[in-house]
């Protein structure tokens, strides 16, 4: 069984990745160098004060996702970068963002506690940087597929963006955020679109939003601001309306479904 890779099995079975984008109100990203343990808060560089949030984070996992991130180009010893993406009630096109540079990793705790309680973050000073972020899972201690396929893709993605001199776009490697069967898997933030089974051709198409949009047919996992049923519909609309679809403000809801979710009635606007 040591040679078994779930990502290869999923690909061979032609498993459709659509509808597999997790829906969270908050994404809390903490810059901390790997390796990360299976549960990142158990990693040796994490303080006991931050680890004490584990139960609260686990209890609120449906609304808050904690991800550890790293990119050597943006990491500075003695500083902790905290990036928070959050949905507002009127979110039609993705997430709002706060980014902080903190002198002590324990300073992230009161900010995360506010997210857990769904309280405003306005009283905290942020550095007001709004780049587009590609978050790539490379978390081999959670699933070996993420290491085997995620790490090479991450390194290639950094080179691709560097060659194109894109100063307003960053790539981070990250701890597990779901979907290791579709690795290399990635989130495009602040929009919150999930992708999987990526290569550099599809990656280039995604960040340029140009070329044949049909190349997203087998790599698009969904837009996480919507329920999975709406994600399926949204993909078809995206493929129909081409790249102009990404400029629309969209919101969808499930208004009727059977208990086993075999039938759904959707409302969109």
C-alpha positions as CSV (number, residue, x, y, z in Angstrom):
1,X,0.0,0.0,0.0
2,X,3.0,2.4,0.3
3,X,2.8,2.9,-3.5
4,X,-0.9,3.9,-3.4
5,X,-1.7,7.5,-4.3
6,X,-5.3,8.5,-4.0
7,X,-4.8,11.3,-6.5
8,X,-3.8,8.8,-9.2
9,X,-6.8,6.6,-8.4
10,X,-9.1,9.6,-8.6
11,X,-7.7,10.7,-12.0
12,X,-7.9,7.2,-13.4
13,X,-11.5,7.0,-12.3
14,X,-12.3,10.4,-14.0
15,X,-13.7,11.7,-10.7
16,X,-15.2,15.1,-11.3
17,X,-13.7,17.7,-9.0
18,X,-16.6,20.2,-9.3
19,X,-18.6,20.8,-6.2
20,X,-15.6,20.1,-3.9
21,X,-14.8,23.7,-2.8
22,X,-15.2,24.1,0.9
23,X,-17.4,27.0,2.1
24,X,-15.9,29.0,5.0
25,X,-16.7,32.4,6.3
26,X,-13.1,33.0,7.3
27,X,-9.7,31.9,6.0
28,X,-7.0,32.5,8.6
29,X,-3.6,32.2,7.1
30,X,-0.5,32.3,9.3
31,X,3.0,32.4,7.8
32,X,5.1,29.8,9.5
33,X,7.9,27.7,7.9
34,X,7.3,24.0,7.2
35,X,7.4,21.2,8.0
36,X,4.0,21.2,9.5
37,X,2.6,18.3,11.5
38,X,-0.6,16.5,10.5
39,X,-2.5,19.1,12.6
40,X,-0.4,22.3,12.0
41,X,-1.1,23.7,15.5
42,X,1.0,20.8,16.9
43,X,4.1,22.0,15.0
44,X,7.1,22.7,17.1
45,X,7.3,26.4,16.3
46,X,3.7,27.1,17.6
47,X,3.3,28.6,21.1
48,X,1.0,27.1,23.7
49,X,-1.1,30.2,23.7
50,X,-1.9,29.7,20.0
51,X,-2.3,26.0,20.5
52,X,-5.0,26.7,23.1
53,X,-7.3,27.9,20.4
54,X,-7.4,24.4,18.9
55,X,-10.7,23.3,20.4
56,X,-12.4,26.5,19.5
57,X,-11.1,26.3,15.9
58,X,-12.2,22.7,15.6
59,X,-15.7,23.5,16.9
60,X,-16.0,26.3,14.4
61,X,-14.4,24.4,11.5
62,X,-17.5,24.9,9.3
63,X,-17.0,28.7,9.4
64,X,-13.3,29.1,9.9
65,X,-10.4,27.4,8.2
66,X,-6.9,27.8,9.6
67,X,-4.1,27.4,7.1
68,X,-0.3,27.7,7.6
69,X,1.5,29.3,4.7
70,X,5.0,29.9,3.6
71,X,7.0,31.6,0.9
72,X,10.7,32.3,1.6
73,X,10.4,35.6,-0.4
74,X,7.9,37.1,2.1
75,X,9.2,35.5,5.3
76,X,11.2,37.4,7.9
77,X,12.5,35.9,11.1
78,X,11.0,37.7,14.1
79,X,7.9,38.7,12.3
80,X,4.6,36.9,11.9
81,X,2.4,37.6,8.9
82,X,-1.3,37.0,9.4
83,X,-3.7,37.2,6.5
84,X,-7.5,36.9,7.0
85,X,-10.0,36.6,4.2
86,X,-13.6,37.0,5.4
87,X,-17.1,37.0,3.8
88,X,-19.5,39.8,4.4
89,X,-23.3,39.4,4.1
90,X,-23.3,41.1,0.8
91,X,-20.4,39.1,-0.7
92,X,-21.1,38.6,-4.4
93,X,-17.6,38.2,-5.8
94,X,-15.4,36.7,-3.1
95,X,-13.7,37.7,0.1
96,X,-12.6,40.9,1.9
97,X,-9.0,40.9,3.3
98,X,-7.0,42.0,6.3
99,X,-3.2,41.5,6.4
100,X,-1.0,42.1,9.5
101,X,2.7,42.0,10.2
102,X,3.1,41.2,13.9
103,X,6.2,41.2,16.1
104,X,5.0,38.2,18.2
105,X,3.2,35.1,17.0
106,X,1.0,35.3,20.1
107,X,-0.4,38.6,18.8
108,X,-2.4,36.6,16.3
109,X,-4.5,35.1,19.1
110,X,-6.9,38.0,19.9
111,X,-7.4,38.6,16.2
112,X,-8.3,35.0,15.6
113,X,-10.6,35.0,18.6
114,X,-12.5,37.8,17.0
115,X,-13.0,35.7,13.9
116,X,-14.2,32.8,16.0
117,X,-16.8,35.1,17.6
118,X,-17.6,36.6,14.2
119,X,-16.7,40.1,15.4
120,X,-15.4,43.1,13.4
121,X,-11.7,43.4,12.8
122,X,-11.7,47.1,12.1
123,X,-10.0,48.2,15.3
124,X,-6.8,46.3,14.3
125,X,-4.3,48.0,12.1
126,X,-3.5,46.2,8.8
127,X,-0.9,46.9,6.2
128,X,-3.5,47.3,3.4
129,X,-1.8,45.2,0.7
130,X,-4.2,43.6,-1.7
131,X,-2.4,41.2,-4.0
132,X,-4.0,38.3,-5.7
133,X,-2.9,35.1,-3.9
134,X,-2.6,31.5,-5.2
135,X,-2.5,29.1,-2.3
136,X,-1.1,25.7,-3.2
137,X,-1.3,22.7,-0.8
138,X,2.1,21.0,-0.2
139,X,1.2,19.4,3.2
140,X,2.9,16.0,2.9
141,X,2.4,15.2,6.5
142,X,-1.3,15.3,6.0
143,X,-1.4,13.4,2.7
144,X,1.6,12.2,0.7
145,X,-0.1,13.2,-2.6
146,X,0.2,16.9,-1.6
147,X,3.9,16.5,-1.2
148,X,4.5,14.4,-4.4
149,X,2.4,16.6,-6.7
150,X,2.0,19.9,-4.8
151,X,5.6,20.7,-4.1
152,X,6.8,20.5,-7.8
153,X,3.8,22.5,-8.9
154,X,4.4,25.2,-6.3
155,X,8.0,25.6,-7.3
156,X,7.1,25.8,-11.0
157,X,4.3,28.3,-10.2
158,X,6.8,30.6,-8.5
159,X,9.1,30.5,-11.5
160,X,6.2,31.2,-13.9
161,X,5.0,34.3,-12.0
162,X,8.6,35.5,-11.6
163,X,9.2,35.2,-15.4
164,X,6.1,37.3,-16.0
165,X,7.1,40.0,-13.5
166,X,3.7,40.0,-11.8
167,X,4.3,42.2,-8.7
168,X,0.6,42.1,-7.6
169,X,0.4,38.3,-7.5
170,X,1.8,35.9,-4.9
171,X,2.1,32.2,-4.6
172,X,2.1,30.6,-1.1
173,X,2.5,26.9,-0.2
174,X,0.0,26.0,2.4
175,X,-1.1,23.3,4.9
176,X,-4.1,21.1,4.1
177,X,-7.3,22.8,3.0
178,X,-9.1,19.7,1.5
179,X,-9.2,17.9,-1.8
180,X,-5.9,16.0,-1.8
181,X,-7.4,13.6,-4.3
182,X,-7.2,16.4,-6.8
183,X,-3.7,17.6,-6.1
184,X,-2.0,19.8,-7.2
185,X,-4.8,21.7,-5.7
186,X,-5.0,25.5,-5.3
187,X,-7.2,28.4,-4.1
188,X,-7.4,31.6,-6.0
189,X,-7.9,34.4,-3.4
190,X,-9.6,36.8,-2.7
191,X,-12.2,35.3,-5.0
192,X,-12.1,31.9,-3.4
193,X,-12.2,29.7,-6.5
194,X,-10.8,26.2,-6.0
195,X,-8.8,24.3,-8.7
196,X,-7.2,20.8,-8.9
197,X,-5.1,18.5,-11.1
198,X,-3.2,21.6,-12.3
199,X,-0.3,21.9,-14.6
200,X,1.6,25.1,-15.7
201,X,-0.6,25.4,-18.8
202,X,-3.9,25.5,-16.9
203,X,-2.3,27.6,-14.1
204,X,-1.2,30.2,-16.7
205,X,-4.7,30.2,-18.2
206,X,-6.2,30.8,-14.8
207,X,-4.1,33.8,-13.7
208,X,-4.2,35.4,-17.1
209,X,-7.9,34.7,-17.6
210,X,-7.2,34.3,-21.3
211,X,-7.2,31.4,-23.8
212,X,-9.5,28.4,-24.1
213,X,-11.7,28.4,-21.0
214,X,-12.7,24.8,-21.7
215,X,-9.3,23.8,-20.2
216,X,-11.0,24.5,-16.8
217,X,-13.6,21.7,-17.5
218,X,-11.6,19.1,-15.5
219,X,-9.7,21.3,-13.1
220,X,-12.3,23.6,-11.6
221,X,-13.4,22.5,-8.1
222,X,-15.9,25.3,-7.6
223,X,-16.4,28.7,-6.1
224,X,-16.5,28.4,-2.3
225,X,-18.9,31.3,-1.6
226,X,-21.7,29.0,-2.9
227,X,-23.1,25.6,-1.8
228,X,-21.9,22.6,-3.7
229,X,-25.1,22.4,-5.8
230,X,-24.6,26.0,-6.9
231,X,-21.0,25.3,-7.7
232,X,-22.0,22.8,-10.3
233,X,-24.4,25.2,-12.0
234,X,-21.9,28.1,-11.7
235,X,-19.3,26.0,-13.6
236,X,-21.6,25.5,-16.5
237,X,-22.4,29.2,-16.7
238,X,-18.7,30.0,-16.5
239,X,-17.9,27.7,-19.5
240,X,-20.9,29.3,-21.4
241,X,-20.1,32.9,-20.8
242,X,-16.3,32.6,-21.1
243,X,-13.9,34.8,-19.2
244,X,-16.4,37.7,-18.9
245,X,-18.2,35.5,-16.3
246,X,-15.4,36.3,-13.8
247,X,-16.5,40.0,-13.9
248,X,-20.0,39.3,-12.8
249,X,-21.3,39.6,-9.2
250,X,-23.1,36.3,-8.5
251,X,-24.9,34.8,-5.5
252,X,-26.8,31.5,-5.3
253,X,-28.8,29.6,-2.7
254,X,-30.4,26.1,-2.4
255,X,-34.1,26.7,-1.7
256,X,-35.4,23.2,-1.9
257,X,-33.8,19.7,-1.9
258,X,-34.5,16.1,-0.9
259,X,-32.9,14.8,2.3
260,X,-30.4,12.8,0.3
261,X,-29.7,15.9,-1.9
262,X,-30.7,14.1,-5.1
263,X,-32.8,17.0,-6.2
264,X,-32.2,20.7,-5.6
265,X,-34.0,23.9,-6.5
266,X,-31.6,26.8,-6.8
267,X,-32.0,30.5,-6.6
268,X,-29.4,32.7,-8.2
269,X,-28.9,36.4,-8.9
